Amino acid sequence: MAFRMTRRAALGGIGAAALAGPALAQTGVADIGAKVAREFLSRPNIMMYDTGDVVAVHYAEAATAYGAAKLGGLLGDTALVDEVQQRHLRVLSENIPNTRNHVDANVYGVWPLELYRQGKDPADLAYGLELADGQWRDLRPDGLTTQTRFWIDDMWMIGALQAQAYRSTSNPLYIDRAGRELAAYVEKLQQPNGLFFHGPEAPFHWGRGNGWVAAGLAEVLADLPVGHASYPVVEGGYRKMMDALLQHQSGDGMWRQLVDRAESWPESSCTAMFGFALATGVRRGLLEASARQNVDRAWTALTARLTMEGLLPDVCVGTGQSQDVQYYLDRPRVTGDLHGQAPMLWLAGALLGLS
């Protein structure tokens, strides 16, 4: 996804790699997850982006806060959840711009909705639902939101927000929206090999792009009723994708910058996303229990790379579409970027749910 970063957005990644901490690989999931969460909460600036048309809290900031709040709830760590709440209140009190009715801006709603699920503050619910309902303020003739771009990362941006609204209200309207939206994306974009191209002008299976797909499918399938009209397409797309991913996991437990190209480098954000998606499928009974081994291998590989500060290295920078394969192979790697920190938290939470 291409965008013009503001000064604050640049703080989404630390940039220079810190010393790796292989000793963390022997630390428990809960401790590592808490370390990653508190490192995020220690960052003084809210990550932003500015495309010219959209000025908003960055979706990676929202995705990380969502993961931190969810993890805090799983750990029973009320202090951690409160810290995530205070960061959200900063967004409100500092009047940080947050453009409405754009797919990358509305997804902020996953954050207050998770806070509502933890603390039941009606203000958090109202804020999150405003953004979830805003996605459906304007409709296409087929009933999908006009935020439908058929960009693969939309599958998490739309699916996760609507799933969160359903979890917060039990209103089937929201999970119906999520199911219909993801079914349309699967039918239009999934390739015969089970993976997804970065875009119509970029016929490559970019790791993080496919990570957004996998995580979005997992988020929705965690709650989509088996009897829902969209369930067969969404579940079928998920199973087909997971089968492909299991074939492409490297011997070291990582997945690559280009999922199906052995010459590309091991990339951390997609590895965490794929691990999360697989773990969710194991928990829901959508995958064989043996897939847990693949999840554990991914976690072990990631924690072996994690720095002692809780920063994940080898995260691809923001990446627009290209017809040149070398463009993807040469993309810079950074340490501590929230595109990697967020799914590391999701994966930690998913592993706690499996234990």
ChimeraX attribute file (.defattr): number of C-alpha atoms within 10 A of each C-alpha:
attribute: neighborCount
match mode: 1-to-1
recipient: residues
	/A:1	12
	/A:2	9
	/A:3	13
	/A:4	12
	/A:5	17
	/A:6	14
	/A:7	12
	/A:8	15
	/A:9	19
	/A:10	15
	/A:11	19
	/A:12	25
	/A:13	23
	/A:14	16
	/A:15	17
	/A:16	11
	/A:17	16
	/A:18	17
	/A:19	13
	/A:20	18
	/A:21	16
	/A:22	17
	/A:23	13
	/A:24	21
	/A:25	17
	/A:26	11
	/A:27	12
	/A:28	10
	/A:29	19
	/A:30	17
	/A:31	13
	/A:32	21
	/A:33	26
	/A:34	20
	/A:35	17
	/A:36	25
	/A:37	27
	/A:38	17
	/A:39	15
	/A:40	23
	/A:41	19
	/A:42	10
	/A:43	11
	/A:44	10
	/A:45	14
	/A:46	20
	/A:47	23
	/A:48	24
	/A:49	24
	/A:50	18
	/A:51	12
	/A:52	8
	/A:53	8
	/A:54	18
	/A:55	20
	/A:56	21
	/A:57	25
	/A:58	23
	/A:59	23
	/A:60	24
	/A:61	23
	/A:62	24
	/A:63	25
	/A:64	26
	/A:65	31
	/A:66	25
	/A:67	27
	/A:68	32
	/A:69	29
	/A:70	24
	/A:71	25
	/A:72	24
	/A:73	20
	/A:74	16
	/A:75	17
	/A:76	12
	/A:77	13
	/A:78	15
	/A:79	11
	/A:80	21
	/A:81	24
	/A:82	16
	/A:83	19
	/A:84	28
	/A:85	20
	/A:86	13
	/A:87	17
	/A:88	19
	/A:89	14
	/A:90	13
	/A:91	14
	/A:92	12
	/A:93	9
	/A:94	8
	/A:95	9
	/A:96	14
	/A:97	14
	/A:98	19
	/A:99	16
	/A:100	18
	/A:101	20
	/A:102	18
	/A:103	23
	/A:104	22
	/A:105	22
	/A:106	28
	/A:107	29
	/A:108	29
	/A:109	28
	/A:110	29
	/A:111	27
	/A:112	28
	/A:113	31
	/A:114	28
	/A:115	27
	/A:116	21
	/A:117	19
	/A:118	19
	/A:119	15
	/A:120	13
	/A:121	13
	/A:122	13
	/A:123	13
	/A:124	22
	/A:125	20
	/A:126	15
	/A:127	17
	/A:128	28
	/A:129	25
	/A:130	15
	/A:131	24
	/A:132	27
	/A:133	16
	/A:134	17
	/A:135	26
	/A:136	16
	/A:137	12
	/A:138	14
	/A:139	13
	/A:140	11
	/A:141	8
	/A:142	7
	/A:143	12
	/A:144	17
	/A:145	19
	/A:146	17
	/A:147	21
	/A:148	18
	/A:149	12
	/A:150	17
	/A:151	16
	/A:152	25
	/A:153	23
	/A:154	23
	/A:155	30
	/A:156	25
	/A:157	25
	/A:158	26
	/A:159	28
	/A:160	25
	/A:161	31
	/A:162	31
	/A:163	28
	/A:164	27
	/A:165	28
	/A:166	24
	/A:167	17
	/A:168	20
	/A:169	14
	/A:170	12
	/A:171	11
	/A:172	15
	/A:173	12
	/A:174	23
	/A:175	26
	/A:176	20
	/A:177	21
	/A:178	32
	/A:179	27
	/A:180	19
	/A:181	23
	/A:182	26
	/A:183	22
	/A:184	17
	/A:185	21
	/A:186	24
	/A:187	12
	/A:188	10
	/A:189	19
	/A:190	18
	/A:191	15
	/A:192	9
	/A:193	11
	/A:194	18
	/A:195	27
	/A:196	23
	/A:197	20
	/A:198	25
	/A:199	19
	/A:200	13
	/A:201	11
	/A:202	15
	/A:203	15
	/A:204	23
	/A:205	21
	/A:206	26
	/A:207	28
	/A:208	32
	/A:209	26
	/A:210	25
	/A:211	26
	/A:212	23
	/A:213	30
	/A:214	29
	/A:215	29
	/A:216	27
	/A:217	30
	/A:218	27
	/A:219	24
	/A:220	28
	/A:221	25
	/A:222	14
	/A:223	16
	/A:224	24
	/A:225	15
	/A:226	11
	/A:227	8
	/A:228	12
	/A:229	14
	/A:230	20
	/A:231	20
	/A:232	14
	/A:233	18
	/A:234	26
	/A:235	22
	/A:236	14
	/A:237	22
	/A:238	28
	/A:239	18
	/A:240	17
	/A:241	23
	/A:242	21
	/A:243	15
	/A:244	16
	/A:245	23
	/A:246	15
	/A:247	10
	/A:248	17
	/A:249	20
	/A:250	16
	/A:251	10
	/A:252	12
	/A:253	20
	/A:254	27
	/A:255	31
	/A:256	25
	/A:257	29
	/A:258	23
	/A:259	28
	/A:260	19
	/A:261	15
	/A:262	13
	/A:263	10
	/A:264	17
	/A:265	19
	/A:266	23
	/A:267	23
	/A:268	32
	/A:269	32
	/A:270	31
	/A:271	31
	/A:272	31
	/A:273	32
	/A:274	33
	/A:275	34
	/A:276	29
	/A:277	28
	/A:278	31
	/A:279	31
	/A:280	28
	/A:281	26
	/A:282	19
	/A:283	18
	/A:284	14
	/A:285	10
	/A:286	16
	/A:287	18
	/A:288	11
	/A:289	12
	/A:290	9
	/A:291	17
	/A:292	20
	/A:293	13
	/A:294	19
	/A:295	26
	/A:296	15
	/A:297	18
	/A:298	27
	/A:299	24
	/A:300	19
	/A:301	20
	/A:302	26
	/A:303	24
	/A:304	17
	/A:305	22
	/A:306	27
	/A:307	22
	/A:308	18
	/A:309	16
	/A:310	25
	/A:311	28
	/A:312	30
	/A:313	28
	/A:314	22
	/A:315	27
	/A:316	26
	/A:317	18
	/A:318	14
	/A:319	17
	/A:320	13
	/A:321	18
	/A:322	16
	/A:323	14
	/A:324	12
	/A:325	14
	/A:326	10
	/A:327	13
	/A:328	22
	/A:329	17
	/A:330	12
	/A:331	14
	/A:332	14
	/A:333	19
	/A:334	20
	/A:335	24
	/A:336	28
	/A:337	27
	/A:338	27
	/A:339	26
	/A:340	30
	/A:341	33
	/A:342	26
	/A:343	28
	/A:344	33
	/A:345	31
	/A:346	27
	/A:347	28
	/A:348	26
	/A:349	25
	/A:350	24
	/A:351	21
	/A:352	16
	/A:353	12
	/A:354	12
	/A:355	6
